Amino acid sequence: MTALFPPLLTARSEDLARAYRRLQDPLLQWFGAAALLLVAFLATNSFERALALAVILPAWWLVLVVWDRLGGLELPFLPLYVSSQALLFALPLLTSAESLRDYAPSQMLPAGLVVALWLLSLLAGWWIAQPGWFLLPPGAPLPLNEQRLRLLPHALLAAGLAIDLLLSSGLYWQLAGPAGGALLSPVRTLASAFELIGGFFGALQFGAGRLQTPQLWWALWAAIVVQSLFSLLLSASQAMLLSTLFGLWLASPRRALPFTLALLLLFGFLNQGKFVLRERYWSRGLPLPANPIALLSEWFEASTSSQAAGTGQDPTQRLNNLQNVLFIQGQLAAGVPTIGGASYALIPQVLVPRVLASEKVRSQEGQVLLNLQFGRQATREQTETTYIAWGFLPEAIANFGDLLGPLLVGVSCGALLRLGANAARDQRLFSVPGVIGLTLLLLWVVSYEFVASTFAAAAFQWVVMFLAVTWLLRKLAPAG
């Protein structure tokens, strides 16, 4: 098998861009024909939804074409983020998701137009921010020689798993003492970053046939997934899952396809029974089984029963970004006023470390504000036990309306996507700019349910924690 990605020790950001372009080329070749078929197929079921899809797909295609011609060898911030957004908004239309059934057919086209405006505004912001802005000088390689790099994916996953176990065991609070509350968010961020980067680089190496002791790496990977299930949240390990898929697709599409299908089937099945377990343990206040095998067995049994009875949640209901757009458009049409940028004004507050301000607001404060303002939740106490996600586009509409919101926030986000790509341009992957650029790229992809305050807090914490770990690494493990 010929590797599609070079060894990590010599890999550069341009190599990742080339690998991505190899994936995008077939998509562009078949995009037009596939789009026509999808719209025609949907029109036989719902003409209104077909119209909405017919305005989203050309906007997506235009973004990919423009980036293909003008993006050069920058990291694919724009096409990857736009593709993830387009898929999340288009899939509910294609699958006739149950979450859309509460909305009139006449509402579909206005929602589709707003999504198309959002995608084109991202492109406009990316184009406005010039390729020469925010370029960084070549970063010195991290102190990682070939021997260390071989086991780096394993070490990162092991460190992330160790932190997860520490937090879930209660030992963390004994060790951290009074500072535990202030340090909890950065520690979780560190674990998430370790798992995200370890998943991506391990998958790259595995796909290229270079991963040392792959059985150990996959065992650590599976242990993190199983550990995350104790939260009864299927999204708990989504950052690592998505980064693993991305790495596999870049290095070996042949290996990535069956793995992707298997993950979709597995998590779609587990999604059927998650509410049964939440009712059993969350509502009644019962402790979860300590044995992971017992938990998995119980979860599989609940999913099987829910699927047979037709009471489980369809996997497409989990992709509710379009529903959020329809909801906020309906609220504004009913006379509820926009909040005029209030959720964005919270960003400076969430960036303050909790060790300096113990009473600082949560990073999800923008989401809390939106849910309370628009009646999705009645009390602040409800927001502390149940998270109702929004996403960047619905948040933009809630702040500035369904015309100005997508334009202002879309152009701003598009410019940030370009600046992130510029910062990592022409860098070694294993340099400070290279790893930060890659981490931010993956963060954009997994942020589909975030509001701006949550994204800003996560990006800030990831960058600060990485710089701290890098400084410690250079002190303790000089290159050699």
N, C-alpha and C positions, 0 to 999 in steps of 0.2 A: 504494500500500500504506500503510495506516495503522499507524504505529509503536505498538507495545505498551509501549514503555519510553521515558521522557523523556530529553532530552539529559543527558549525564553531568555537565555543569557544574552543573546544578540538581537532579540526582537525589538522592533521600533513601532511607533504609532502608525507609520505608513504601512507596515505589514498587516496590522489589524484592519486598516482601511481597505487594503487590497483584498483581504479575505472577505470583508463585508461586501465589496463590489461583486465578487464572484457569486455571492448569494443573490444580490439584487438584480443582476443582469437577466437571469431567466424570468424573474418577476416582471420586469419591464417589457420583455418580449411578448409575454402572454397576458399582460394586464388588460389590454383593450378587449380582447376576445372573451376573457373570463368575466370582465365587468358586464359586458352585454348579455352574456348567458345568465349571470346572477340576477340582473335587473329583470330580464324577460321571465325567468323562473318565478321571481317574487311577484311579478305583476299578475300572474295567474291566481295568486292567493289574495293579494292586497295591492291594489293600484296605488293607494296613498303611500304605503311603505316603499313601494318600488320607486316612486318619485323622490322620496327622501334619500334612498340609496343612490339614485341616479345623480344627485347633486354632491354627495359625499365622495363617491369614487373618483370623479374627474379631478376634484381638488387634491385628493391623495396622489393621484397619478402625476399631476403637475408638479407637486413638491418633489417627488422622486426624480422626475426628469430634470428639473432645474438643478437639483443637487448633483445628479449624475454628471451634468455638463460643467458645473461651476465649482463643485466642492473639492475637486482635486483629491489629495490624499490626507485630508483631515479626518479625525475620528468621526464616525457617522452619528453625531448627536442629533442632527435635524431629521434625517430619514428614519432613524430607528424610533425616535420619540413620536414623530408624526404617524408612522406605521402602527405603533402600539395604540395611539389615540384613535386612528381611523378604524382599526379592528374592533376596539371596544365599543365604539358608537354604531358600527355597521352590523356586528353580530346579532344584537337583539332584534334588528329589523329582519335579518335573514332567517332567524330561528323562530320568529313570531313569539318572542319571549313573553311569558305570562305577566312579567312586570309591566308590560306596555298595554295590557288589556283594559286598564282603568282609564285610558286616554282615548279621546275621539280620533277617528282616522284623519280628520281635518287638521289635527295638531302635528301630524308627522312631518309634513313638508316644511313648516316653519322651523321645526327642530333640526331637520336636515340642513336647511339653509344656514342656521347658526353654526352648526358643526363645520360646514364647508368654509364659512367665514373665519372660524377659528383656525383651521388648517392653513388657509391662505395668509392669515395674519402672522402665523408662525414663520412662514416662508418670507414674508415681507420684513419681519424683524431680523431674520438671519441675513437677508440680503443687505439691509441697511448697515448692520455691523460689519465693517470691512475685514478682509482676511488678515490685514496687518495689525489690527487692534489686539492689545493684550498678549502679544507674543512674548514668551519667556526665553531667556538664554538657555542653552543646553544644560540640563541638570546632570550633576555627577551621578554615576551609577550607585545604587545602594550596595552596601557591603555584603553582597551575596555572590559567592563563587558558584561554580557548577555543582559542586557537591552539596552545598546548602540549598541550591535551587531545586534539586531533585526531591527533597523532602519538604520544601516550603508549603505546597498545598496541603500536605498531611498535617504539618505543624499548625497551620492557620485553622484548619477544621478542628483539630484537637484543642486548641486554645479556645475557640468559640464554644465547643461542647463543654469544656471545663467551666467556663463562666456560666453557661446555661444551667449546669448542674449545681453550681454554687448558689445561684440565685433561687433555684427551686427548692433547695434543701433547707433553707433557713440559716445556714451557716454564714451566709453573706452578712446578715444583720448582726450576728455575734462578732464578726471580724471588723465590720465597718463602724459599729457603735452608733453614736449620735449623728455621725456624718453620712449614715447609710441612705437617708432620703435624698440628700443633696447629690450624692454620687451615683444614685441608681440609674438615672437616664444616661450619663456618659458611659457607665459600665455596660449597659444594654447596647448602646451604640457601638462600643468596641467589639462586643461579641458579634453583632450583626455584620460589622465591617469585616471581621476575620472570616466569617462564614461566606460572605458574598465574594470576597477576593479569592479565598481558598477554593470555593466552588468553581469560579470562573477559570482560574489557572489550572486547577486539576482537570477540568473538562477539556481545556485546550491540550494539555499534555496527553490525556487519555485518547482524545480523538486523533492526535498525531502519532499515537503508538509509542510515546516516550515516558509515560507515567510509571515511575518506579513503585513497586508493590501496590498495584491498583486495587488488590483485594482489601488492603488496609484503608486506602483512601475511601473506597465505596462503603466500607463498614462504618467509618467515621461519619460519612455523609448520611447514611441511613439512620445512624444513632441520633443525629441532630434532628432529622425529620420526625422520628418516633418521639423524641423528647419534646418537640414542639407540639405534638398532639395532646400532651397533658394540659395545654391551655384550652383545649376544645375549640381552637381557632385554626382553621385550615390555612389562614393567611400568615400564621406565625413564622413560617420558614420560607415565605414566598420570595424574598430577596435572593436567598441562596438557590432556590429552585430555578428562578428565571436566569440568574447569572450562569448557572450550570448549563441550562439549555442554550444560552447564547454562545458560550464557549464551545460546546459540542458542535453546534451548527457551523461555527467559523472553521473548526478544524476538520470535521468529518460529517457532512450532511448524511452520509449513508448510515452512520451510527446514530446520528441525532434523531432521525425520523422515527424509528421504532421506540426509542426512549421517550420521545415527546408523546407519542400515542399512548404508551403505557401509563405515563404520568396523568394524562388527561382522563383516561379511563379510571385509574385508581382514585384520583381526587374527586372525580364526578360521582363515583360510587360512595365514597366516604361522606360527601356532601349530603347524601340522602338521609343519613342518620345522625348528623351533628346536633339537630335540634332536640332529638330524643334524649341524647346524653346531657345536653345543657339543661333540659327540664328536669332530668333525673338528679343531676348533681348541683347545678347552680341554683335552681329554684328551691330545692329542698335543703340546700346547705350541707350536702353529704360530701365526705372526702372521696377523691378519685382513687381507684385501685393503684396501689404502689407498684404493682407488677405491670410492666409495659405490655407483656403478652396478654394479660387479662384484659387490659384496656382495649387493645386491638381486637381481641376476640369479641368483646362486648360491643365495640363500635361496628364491626362487620355484621354482627347479628342484628343490631338496630338498623343498619342500612338495608340489609336484606328484607327485613320486615316492612320498613317504610316504602321500599321500592315495590314490594308485592302489593301493599295496600294503596299505593298511589298517593301517599301522604308526604313523601319526602320533597325536598326542595330541588327543583330542576337546576342543573348547573348553570343554565343561561340566566337564571334569576340573579346569580351572583354578579353578573356583569350589568350593573344598573346605572352606568354613567348616563346613558340616554334617558333613562327614567328620571334621573336628577335634573336633566335639562328640561324635560317636559314638566316636571313638578314646579321648577322655579318660574318657567314661562307662564304656567297657570296661575301662580301666586301673584305675579306682576300684573297679569291681565285682570285679576280680581281686585286690583287696587292696593295691594300691599306695596309699600314704598321700598325702593332700593336702599342699601345701607351706606352708599356713598364712600366706599373705600375703608370702612371700619375694620374689616377683617385683615386688611393689609397694614393698617396702622399698628397692629399688634406685633408685627415682625420684630421691631427693635427690642421689645420686651422679652420675647422668647429667646433672643440671642444672649441675654445676660445669664451667665452660669449660676446655677442654683446655689453653689457654695458662696456666692457673693450676695445673693438675694433669696433667702429661704422662702419668701412668700411670693416669688415670681409666678406668673401665669403658666399654665401647661402649654406645651408646644401645640396641642390640639385646640387651643383657645379660639382660633378662628372658626373651627368646625363647631365648637360649642355655641359661639355667637350666632352662626347661621341657623343651627337647629332650633335655638330658642326664639330667634327673631321671626322665623318663618313657620313656627308651630309644629315642627317635627317632634320636638320634645318639650315638655311643659316646665320642668324644673332642672336646676343645675345638678341636683342629685342624680337624676336620670342620665345625664350626660357622663357621669362618672362610672356608671355600670354598663351602659350600652352605647357603643359608638356607631353613629350613622354617618357614613362617609359621603363626601361631596365630589371632589375632583376640581381641577383648575377651571375648567370651562363653566360649570354651574356656579362656582364661586364668583367668577368674573361677572356673570349675568346678574347675580344677586347684588353685587356691588354697584354696577354701572348700567344695567339694562342689557337687552339681548342684541344691541347693535354696538354701542360704545364699549361694552365689557369685553367681548371677543377681540375687538380691534386693539384696545389699549393693552390688555393683558397678553394677548397673542403676540403683538409686536415686541413687548418687553421680554416675554419668554423666548421668542425667536432670537432676539439679540443675545440673551444669556446662553442659549445653545451654541451660537457662533463663538462667543467668548470662551466657553468651555473647550470647544474644539481648538481654538487658537492657542490656548494655554498649553495644550498637549501636542501641538504640531511639531513635527520633526524632533521628537524626544524618544529616548530609550524607554521602553515600557517599565523597566525597573530603575527608574529615576523618580525623584519626588514629583516633578510635573507629570510624568507619565502615569504613575499610579493614581495620583489625585484626579487626573483627567479621566482615566478609566473608571474610577470609583464614582465620579459624578455622572458619567455616561450611564452606568448601570442604575444609579439612583434615579435619574430621569425616567428610566423605563419602568421601575417598580413603583413610581409615585402616582399611579393612575387614580388612586382614591384620596391622595393628599389634598389638603388646602395649602395655601402659600406659607402660612406660619409653620406648619408641620414640616414642609419641605425645607424651608430656610433653617430651621433648628437642626434637622437631620444633616443637611449639607455642612453647616458650620461645625457641628460636633464631629462628623466624620473627618473633616479636614484637620481640625485641631488635634484629635486623637491620633491621626496618622502622623502628623508632624512630631507629636510627642513620642510615639513609638519609634519613628525613624531616628530621632535624636538619641534615644536610649540605645537603639541598635548600633548606631555608629560609635557610641561610647563603649559598649560591651563587646561588640563583634566587629572590629575593624576588618576591612577587606583583606582577603588573603587565602 
